[in-house]
């Protein structure tokens, strides 16, 4: 049975981790396995590229009249058939290679015993192999604990019938764009090509997490059946100060838990639960908003029900676009300990529009709002707990003008948070003052605050008094009768507490000393 399985869909064995009796060993493919695997990976990458450019390819084929010619269709059909034949022949060749590889046969027998219940799943912990054959460790399939809502917006509902008809071509184009190149521009980590290129580096990252930090890999199944690759590092018995707190880490648009942003909380002694977005690394699915929400919901439920962390000991931490999943999680698990957003924007639409030609503005607007409405600010503002923002002052990714820190979309996220939490303090005048403050880098910000002659101790006492009058609730409704100068000072004080600057570009790893719990008014 195991030999037949090798020919069809058996997993490729990548690594054997060190254990009590064996040193770590990189799995050595024989020539038949190695060459056939290269062919398979090459064809998969080629398919990914063709799918990426499919709208352009279809237009090109149409203009060349291929769809109108039986000979043209027959020629390309033969190419497709030959490619499919080569693909399955490579699978067959790899199967023969595996049959002659003694290390693979031992692994295949153990995996078969686990699948038939003759060995416990823990017997596979020493292996790193193709994730599609990893046993499911936790599942929410068809048993979701709460409905997952996606905050999609569409202005077309307000249009007349004739206006909607005129938008049909844009709707069709937006659908094609969203399901081809747009998704890969927003989430390049979901492309087969990138995953194939960095696969060896992801393996090394997992090796480090397993062998150096005793990380345990888990396969989580979401409501719609996606499989989420995750890893858990338990520090509860190693760090009394921080180990009992779990940091759930959500990565950026081209980052993975194997090589992402979990290093900072890891160095601070926290327990860590990392996961890969749908379509990233070994996770299945596509990183559309609903699947993103289902994925993070499954991760949180796993942490609560299987890892046994109370919700008030969970911190949601993210970098860049990962803020979309983290902010949704904080909004839906409001008792969590904190939300920390590093290099995160308020809304993806201004960034997407800035990177596309002006004539595509209508298409970009429809595609983003209908298929990738990553409006992070709206989810953050559904959460009343502690929030910390980290702004990269040289951020080239979430700024519409990288040379001007005032265009960093983190600024807009901060103002939206303060507007919602302190509506009587953040009026137009104080917003203008905060906006000016955010247009400076660190040294100039300090000069600006010094010129304003702000007494932070007085600001703290004033805010605390207003908060107590409001029973410490968010939003804080007091302060409407304050002088404008006092409101300006309070707004600037709040800006310094909610956001911390880091002098770096977007992709520089966060230093451990900057991973700190958010400020709270107490």
N, C-alpha and C positions, 0 to 999 in steps of 0.2 A: 504493500500500500504506500509506504513512504517513498519507494522508488518511482512509482507512477506519479506521485504528487510532485516530485522533483522536476518532471518534464513539463508540468502545466503551470502552476502558480506558486510553487514553493518559494519561500523568502531567500534572499541573498544574505548570507551570514557575513557580518562586517567585523565583528570583534568579540574576543572573549576577555572579560574583565578578570583582574587578578582576584583570587579568593584564597582560602586557607591553604590549599594544596597546589594551586597553579598560579604561575605568573601571568600577567596580562599578555595576550597574544593577538596579533593582527592576523585575521583570516587570509590565507594565501590562496588565491584562485589559480587553478591550472590554466593552460593556454586556451583550452576550449571555452572555459567559463569567461576568461578575461576578454577574449576577442568578441564573443557573442554578446557579452554585457555592454561593450562599447558600441556595438551596432544598435542594440536596443535603446541605449541612452541617446545615441545620435538621432535615431528616428523619432524618439519622443520629443527631443528638443526641436527638431525640424517641424514636427506637427505643432508644437507650441508657437513657433515663430509664424507659421502659416496661419494659424488661428488668430494670432495677434493682428496680422495684417489682412485678415479675411475680407473686410469691407473694400479695401483698396484692390485686392486681388480680383474680387468679383467684378468690380468696375472695369478693371483692365481686361479681363476675359470677355466681358460684354462688348467693350469697345473694339476688340479684335475679332468679334463675330464668332467666337468659339461656341457659344450656346446656340448659334444658328446653323452650325455645320455638323452633320453626322460624323464626318471624318475627324473633326476636331474633338468632339466628345469621345469618340472611340479611342483616339490616341491617348487622351488624358486618363481615360478609364483603364487602359492597359498599364499606364504608369502607376496608377493607384493600386491595381491588382498585383503588380510586380512588387511594389513596396510592401504590401500586406504579406505577400508570400515570404519575402526576405525577413520580415519582422517575426513571423511564426517559425521560420526555419532557424532563426537565431535562438529563439526559446528552446527549440528541440535540441540544438547543439549544446546550449548551456546545460540542459538536463543530462545529456551524456557526460558532460564534464563533471557534473556534480556526482553522478554515479561512481566515478572513479576517484573521488576525493574523500579520503577516509575521515577527515575532520568534519566535512559536511554531513556524512552519513551518521556520525555520532550525534551531531546536533539535530538532524532530522528525526532520528529515533526518539530523542528526548522530547522534542516538540510534539511529536505524535502521541507520546505517552501522556503529556500534559493535556492535549486536546481530548484524549479518551479517558481522562480521569485517573490514570495509573500513577501520575506524578503530580504534586501540587504546583500551582503556577509559579511559586517562588523558585522552582528549579531552573527557570529561564532567566532569573535575575543576573546570572553571570554572562549572558549573551546580549549583544546588540545586533538586531537583525531587522529585516524589512517589517515596517510597522503594521502593514496590512494583515500580517499573520500574528500580531501580538494579541493575546486574549484581552477582552474588555474587562476592565477593573471596576468601572462604575458606569451605570447607564440611567439616563432620564428619558429614553426613547418612549414616546407616546405616554409619558407619565410626568409631564411637566408640573411642577408645584405651583406655578403661577403663570398667567398669560404674559407673553413677551410682547411689549408694544414697541413699535418703531415710529419715531417722530418724523414721519415723512410729510412734506408740505407740497402742495400743488395749487398754483393759482388758476389752473385751467377750470376748476370747479366754478369760478366766478365769471367765466366767459360765456358769451352767447353761443348758440349752436353754430352760426356761420364763422365766428372767430375760432371755435374749436376745429372746424373743418379745415380752415387755413393752416392750422398748426399740425395737421396730420403728417405732412412730410418731415417736419422737425421731430415729431414724436417717433417716427420710424427710424430716422437717423440717430436720434438719441438712444434708442434701444440697441441699435447695431453698435454704436460707440461704447455704450455702457457694458456690453457683453463681449467686447473685444479689447481694443487698445486702452480704453478709459480705465478699466479695472486695473490693468497692469501699470498704468501711469500713477494711479493712486496707491496701489498695493503691489509694487514690483516684486515683493517677496513671495507672491503667489504664482509667479511664472515658473514653468517647468525648467526653462533654460537656466534661470538663476539658481534654482534648487539643485540642479545637476552640477553646476559649477562650484557651488560652495558645500556640496555634500561631504567631502572629506574634512572640511573645517568644522562642520556641525558634529561629525563623529568625534573629533578631538575635543570639542566642547563638552559633549556628553561624557566622554571618558574622564575629563577633569572633574566634572560634577559628581560622577558616581564614585570614582576612586579617591578623590581628595576630600569630598564633603559628604560621602555616604548617601548621595542622592538616590532616590528611587523613582523609576520611570513608571508612569501610569497611562493607560488608554481610557479616555472618558468618552462616553457616547451621548450626544446631544439629543434633544427632542426629535429633530428631523432625521437623525441617524448619522450625522457627521461624527468622525472620530477625532478627538482632540489629543494631541501629544502633549504630555505635561510631565513635570518633574518636581518632586517634593524633597526639600532638605530640612530635616527635623533638628532643631536646636533646643528643644524644650529641656533636655537634660544636660546641655552644655553651657548655656548662658542664662543665668537666673534673671538678669535684668531685662533682656530683650527676647530671649528664646521662646517665651510663651506667647509672643505676638507673631502672627503670621502676616507676611507681606505677599500679596498676590500681585505679580508683576505682569503688566501688559506691554508688549514690545511695540516698536515703531513699524513703519511700512516696508522696511527691508531688513528687519532684525528678527532674531530668533532667540528662544531662551538659552540655546547653547552658546550664543555669542551676542548677548544683548546687554540690558541695563540692570541685571540683578546683582551685579558685583558690589555696588555701594551698600545696599541693605545687608548683603551677605557678610561684608566686612564688619558691619556693626553688630553682628551676632543674632539677627532676626531669623526665625524660621521662614523659609521661602517656598512659594508655590509658583512655578513658572509654567507658561503654556504658549503654544504657537497658534496664531490665528488660523481659521479655516483656509486651507490651501497652502499654508506655509510649512516648509519642512515635511514632516510626516503626517501632519493634520490633513484631513480630507475636507471637501467642501469648497466654497468660495467666500471671500470676505465681504459679502454684502451685509448691510446693517442688521437685518433680522438674524442671519446666521452668526454674526458677531455677538449679538445679544444672547442668543441661545448658548453660544460657546462659553461666555463668561458666566452665565447663570449656572451652567453645568459645573464649571470650575468651583464656583462658590458653594453650591450644594454639596459637592464632593468634600470641600474643606470642612463644612459644617457637620455632615452626616457620617463621613468615613475617617477624616483626620481628627475630628472632635475638637475643633477650635470654636469657641463662642464667637458670635458675630462682633461683639464689642472688643475683640482682640484681633480684628482683621484690619489691615491697612491696604488700601488700593493704591498702587504706585504704577505710574506709566511714564513712558517717554514718547513724545511726538504724537502720532496718530493713535497710539494706544490709549490716549486720553478719552477716546470715544467709548471704548469698552469699560474703562475704569469709572468714568463719570456716570454711565448707565448703571453700573453695579452699585455705586454709592447712592444713587437716587432710589434704587430698588432694595437696598439693604441699608437704610438710613441710620441704623444703630451701630454701624461700623466705627472703628476707632478714628480713622482719618482718610483723607484723599490727598495724595501728593502727585502733582502734575509737572513733569519736567519737559520744557521746550514744546509746550502744547498750544494750539491755536483755539480760537473761539468758533470758527465756522470755516469749512473748507472752500465754500464758493468763491470768496474773494481771491484766495490763493490759486484756485483752478482757473478763474477768469484771467488772472494776471499772467498766466503762463501760456495762454492760447491766443490766437489772433483775434482782433477786435470783431471781425466779421463773423466769428463763431460764437459770439456772446449768447445769442438766443439758444443755440444748441447746448452750450455748456450749462446754462441755467436750468434747462429742462432735464438734462442728463443727471446733473448733480442732485437737484431737488427730488427727482423721482427715484433714482437708483442709489445715490451715494450722499444722502443728506446728513453729513457728519457735522451736525450742529451741536458741538460739544457744550457750548455755553448754556443751551437750553436744559441739558441734563444736569450740569453742575448746579444750576439754579433750582433744581428740584431736590437738592440735598442741603440740609441745614447744619451739618456737622463741620468739624475743622477742615480747612482747605489750605494747602500751600502751593504756590506757583513758583517755579524756577525759570527765569528768563535768561536765555543765552544772548549776550549783548552783540555778538557778531553772527547771529543766526542767519544763514543764507537760505534756509528752507521755508521758514514760516514768516518771512518778511516779504512784502511786495517790492521793497527796495532794500536789498541787503546792506547797502551803505548807510542807511538811515534807520537807527534803532526805533524811531517813532512809528515805523511801519510794521514793526513786529506784532503779529496778531495776538500774542500773549498780552499785550497792552489792552487790547479790546476785550479780551476775556476777563482781565482784572476789573476793568470798569463795569462790565456787565454784572459781575459778581457783587461789587460794592453797591451798584445802583439798586440791585434787588434786595440786598441785606440791610442797607442803610438808606432807604428812599428819602428820608427827610433831611439827610446830610448831603447826599450826592445830588445837588441840583445842577443846573446848567453852568453856573459860575464855578462851583467846586470841581465839576468834571473837567472844565477847561484848565484849572490849576493842576489837577492830577495828570491830565494829558501832557501838559508842558513838562511836568516832572518826569514823566515816562519817556520824554524825547531825549533825555540825557543818559550818558553812561555813568558808571558808579561815582567817579570823582566829581563830575559836574552836578550830580544829584545831591551830593553832600554840600556843595557850595550853595545850591539852590535852597536847600532846607535851612542852611545857616542864615541866608539872607532873609528868609521868612521869619526868623527868630521864634521857632516853635519850641514850646516846652512840652516834651513828650510825657513827662509825669503828669502834667495838668491834663493833657489829652486823655491819658489813660483813666484818670479819676472821673473826668467828665463823661466818657463813654460808659464806664462802669455804672455810674449813677443813672444814666439814661437806660441802660440795659436792665437794671434792677426795677426801674419804673415799668418796664415792659415784660417783667417776669423772665428776663434772660432769653426771651423768644426771638426767633429769626422769622421774618424781617423785624428789625428794631424800628418801631414807629415813632420814637421820641426825637426831639431836636429841631422841630419845625420853627420854634420861636428863637433859636440861637442867632446871634449876629453872623453875618456872612463871613467875616474874618475867622470866627471860631469854627464855622463849618469847613472852611478851607483848610485850617490846621488839622481838624479831625480827619478829613478826607486824606490828607497827605500822610498822617500818622497811620491810618488803616492801610494805605498803599505800601508803606514800609513793612507792615506786619504780614500782609498776605503774599507779598512777592519778594523773592531774593534774586539778585543778579549773579550770574556767573560769566566771567569774561572768557568766552570761547565761541566757537562755531557750533553748528547743530549736532555733529556726530561725536564730539569729544566725550569720553566716558565721564559720568558724574563722580566727583571725588566723594569718598565715604563721609568726610566731615560735613558735606552739604546735605546729607540725608538726615533730616531732623524732623521731629514732629511739628505740625503746624502750630502757630500761635493761637491761643484761646484767651478770651476776655474773662479773666477771673480776678 
